[in-house]
């Protein structure tokens, strides 16, 4: 793990912007609506070691009963269940209505609402913790830094952000991803780091590149744990 002391900016890399973000988001929404049960059966048993490690770390460093916003909660299995079991008061959001319905079924201890994470609006310093697991990279690249900026505003002083991004650079469009069309994108490792610059005294940023087993192959994700200064 490497620790960076940087200051926040909405900077993005020179990677060309998506020309039709509404179409890309519709692919994500419609895709997860269509495969929600199938995706749950595949992803539910995957208690990835890296995510579990960071969830345990949050539980160790934040008080029981802390308020937590999860962006892109999916069906709530297993991460949301783990967060609730640790005593967090979880509010989960997802662009897929079917995923939200599954989350309500599998995580009765949480509160859930459907919505595009970029269109959410909360008062400043609303949450002790904000998490986004495998979700931010479904946003168009120009919105990813903007969302992190919103997250920094929504989290309380002394609170934490935990999220991961793709490590490769470029746009990814699948015609058959588990049977549906899907979209994700990334500015790559250096682009992610540039996106996280200009935090300065506001936050400590810890990052880790973690290799995970995804189906029959390995994939590297770029994890960030951000501690907002008091």
VOMAR-556389 format. One record per residue (C-alpha): residue number from 1; x, y, z. Coordinates in steps of 0.2 Angstrom, whole numbers. Example, Ala and Ser with C-alpha at 12.3 -4.5 7.8 and 13.67 -1.06 7.14 Angstrom:
BEGIN
NODE    i   east  north     up
NODE    1     62    -22     39
NODE    2     68     -5     36
This chain:
BEGIN
NODE    i   east  north     up
NODE    1      0      0      0
NODE    2      6     17     -4
NODE    3      1     33      5
NODE    4     -1     49     -5
NODE    5     -3     67      3
NODE    6    -12     76    -11
NODE    7    -25     90    -13
NODE    8    -42     88    -22
NODE    9    -46     93    -40
NODE   10    -59     88    -52
NODE   11    -45     85    -65
NODE   12    -47     71    -78
NODE   13    -34     64    -90
NODE   14    -34     68   -108
NODE   15    -44     52   -112
NODE   16    -58     57   -124
NODE   17    -74     60   -115
NODE   18    -89     50   -119
NODE   19   -100     58   -131
NODE   20   -117     51   -125
NODE   21   -117     48   -107
NODE   22   -136     45   -106
NODE   23   -134     30   -118
NODE   24   -120     23   -108
NODE   25   -129     25    -92
NODE   26   -145     17   -100
NODE   27   -134      2   -105
NODE   28   -129      0    -87
NODE   29   -146      2    -79
NODE   30   -155     -9    -92
NODE   31   -141    -22    -91
NODE   32   -141    -24    -72
NODE   33   -160    -24    -72
NODE   34   -160    -38    -85
NODE   35   -147    -49    -76
NODE   36   -150    -45    -58
NODE   37   -154    -62    -51
NODE   38   -140    -70    -62
NODE   39   -127    -57    -57
NODE   40   -132    -60    -39
NODE   41   -129    -79    -40
NODE   42   -112    -75    -48
NODE   43   -106    -61    -37
NODE   44   -114    -65    -20
NODE   45   -102    -79    -16
NODE   46    -87    -68    -21
NODE   47    -82    -61     -4
NODE   48    -66    -53    -12
NODE   49    -52    -52      1
NODE   50    -47    -34     -3
NODE   51    -65    -27     -1
NODE   52    -67    -38     15
NODE   53    -51    -31     22
NODE   54    -56    -13     20
NODE   55    -73    -16     27
NODE   56    -66    -24     42
NODE   57    -54     -9     43
NODE   58    -68      3     43
NODE   59    -77     -6     57
NODE   60    -61     -5     67
NODE   61    -58     13     64
NODE   62    -76     20     64
NODE   63    -89     20     79
NODE   64   -103      7     78
NODE   65   -119     15     72
NODE   66   -109     27     60
NODE   67   -119     33     45
NODE   68   -113     25     29
NODE   69   -118     29     11
NODE   70   -115     15     -2
NODE   71   -115     20    -20
NODE   72   -119      6    -32
NODE   73   -125     -6    -19
NODE   74   -132    -19    -31
NODE   75   -142    -33    -23
NODE   76   -133    -30     -6
NODE   77   -124    -46     -6
NODE   78   -111    -48      1
NODE   79   -104    -31      5
NODE   80   -119    -22     11
NODE   81   -123    -37     22
NODE   82   -106    -36     29
NODE   83   -107    -17     33
NODE   84   -124    -19     42
NODE   85   -117    -34     52
NODE   86   -103    -22     58
NODE   87   -116    -10     64
NODE   88   -116      3     51
NODE   89   -132     13     47
NODE   90   -132     10     29
NODE   91   -141     19     15
NODE   92   -138     11     -2
NODE   93   -141     18    -19
NODE   94   -141     10    -36
NODE   95   -146     15    -54
NODE   96   -155     -2    -56
NODE   97   -172     -3    -48
NODE   98   -172    -22    -49
NODE   99   -155    -22    -39
NODE  100   -163    -11    -26
NODE  101   -178    -23    -24
NODE  102   -166    -37    -21
NODE  103   -156    -26     -9
NODE  104   -171    -23      1
NODE  105   -175    -42      1
NODE  106   -157    -47      7
NODE  107   -153    -32     18
NODE  108   -168    -28     29
NODE  109   -157    -18     40
NODE  110   -153     -5     27
NODE  111   -162      9     18
NODE  112   -162      9     -1
NODE  113   -166     21    -15
NODE  114   -164     20    -34
NODE  115   -155     34    -43
NODE  116   -140     39    -54
NODE  117   -126     42    -42
NODE  118   -122     58    -51
NODE  119   -139     65    -48
NODE  120   -140     62    -29
NODE  121   -140     77    -18
NODE  122   -136     77      0
NODE  123   -132     91     13
NODE  124   -113     94     16
NODE  125   -106     82     29
NODE  126   -121     70     29
NODE  127   -112     54     31
NODE  128    -98     47     42
NODE  129    -92     35     28
NODE  130    -96     33      9
NODE  131    -91     18     -1
NODE  132    -92     13    -19
NODE  133    -87     -5    -24
NODE  134    -85     -9    -42
NODE  135    -97      5    -47
NODE  136    -89     22    -51
NODE  137    -81     15    -67
NODE  138    -98     13    -74
NODE  139    -99     32    -75
NODE  140    -92     41    -90
NODE  141    -74     46    -87
NODE  142    -78     65    -85
NODE  143    -90     61    -71
NODE  144    -79     50    -60
NODE  145    -68     65    -53
NODE  146    -84     75    -51
NODE  147    -92     61    -41
NODE  148    -77     60    -29
NODE  149    -78     78    -27
NODE  150    -97     76    -22
NODE  151    -92     62    -10
NODE  152    -79     73     -2
NODE  153    -92     86      2
NODE  154   -105     73      8
NODE  155    -93     65     21
NODE  156    -91     72     38
NODE  157    -74     79     44
NODE  158    -65     64     52
NODE  159    -75     52     40
NODE  160    -69     41     26
NODE  161    -71     37      8
NODE  162    -68     19      2
NODE  163    -69     15    -17
NODE  164    -61      6    -31
NODE  165    -58     10    -49
NODE  166    -52      1    -65
NODE  167    -33      0    -67
NODE  168    -33     -1    -86
NODE  169    -36     14    -97
NODE  170    -50     16   -110
NODE  171    -68     13   -113
NODE  172    -75     -4   -112
NODE  173    -91     -9   -121
NODE  174    -97    -27   -122
NODE  175   -111    -33   -133
NODE  176   -112    -49   -122
NODE  177   -108    -47   -104
NODE  178   -117    -60    -95
NODE  179   -130    -59   -109
NODE  180   -132    -40   -109
NODE  181   -123    -25   -116
NODE  182   -112    -16   -103
NODE  183   -101     -1   -102
NODE  184    -87      4    -91
NODE  185    -72     16    -92
NODE  186    -56     21    -84
NODE  187    -41     34    -85
NODE  188    -29     21    -79
NODE  189    -18     21    -64
NODE  190     -9     37    -67
NODE  191    -25     45    -72
NODE  192    -33     39    -56
NODE  193    -19     47    -46
NODE  194    -20     63    -56
NODE  195    -39     63    -52
NODE  196    -35     62    -34
NODE  197    -23     77    -33
NODE  198    -25     93    -24
NODE  199    -32     86     -7
NODE  200    -18     95      2
NODE  201    -22     96     21
NODE  202    -40     91     18
NODE  203    -37     72     17
NODE  204    -25     58     18
NODE  205    -26     46      3
NODE  206    -21     28      4
NODE  207    -20     18    -12
NODE  208    -18      0    -17
NODE  209    -17    -10    -33
NODE  210    -25    -27    -29
NODE  211    -26    -42    -41
NODE  212    -42    -51    -39
NODE  213    -49    -67    -47
NODE  214    -64    -63    -58
NODE  215    -72    -78    -65
NODE  216    -58    -88    -74
NODE  217    -45    -74    -75
NODE  218    -36    -61    -64
NODE  219    -40    -42    -64
NODE  220    -32    -28    -55
NODE  221    -42    -14    -47
NODE  222    -36      2    -40
NODE  223    -42      5    -22
NODE  224    -43     21    -13
NODE  225    -46     24      6
NODE  226    -48     43     10
NODE  227    -48     50     27
NODE  228    -55     68     28
NODE  229    -46     79     40
NODE  230    -55     87     55
